[in-house]
Amino acid sequence: RDLTPPKSLLCGDFRNETIRDMARESIGNVPFDVILTDPPYGIREKQEWTLSSSNYPWSLCHTNPLLDIVKIVAMDLERGKPLICLNGGGRLVVFVPCTSQQSIYDLLPAREQLSDAMLSLEVMVEQRLNDSLSRWLVVFESK
């Protein structure tokens, strides 16, 4: 198929600034054209834990991974290291699970959060998994 092999493969937590910097370095310190992710939902490991966590380094985290990603995109913009190509056409593509009791719109970032990250909502497509669960393919584009 004549596909170009990846320049590098990294394994790490996107929330870690060092990992993001290593990812950028692997492609010549330029922003990514596309970030495609299916982040974890439900039980997520905490990066830090205290004695009050009953000796377990994990617990339920009640944050929305999509909101975390959008906040990180905005933070990296602020520090002058954009993750996504900002001259138009850069995309963040995320899968978002949604139960039948939820509205996908309640799971998306607010307009202000998208504005801070210089992103706009472009496309949403639902994939029904069963009677009570769907996952949405959500595409954001850089402004």
Secondary structure, 3 states (H helix, E strand, C coil): CCCCCCCCCCCCCCCCHHHHHHHHHHCCCCCECEEEECCCCCEEECCCCCHHHCCCCEEECCCCHHHHHHHHHHHHHHCCCCCECCCCCCEEEEEEEEECCCCHHHHCCCHHHHHHCCEEEEEEEEEECCCCEEEEEEEEEEC
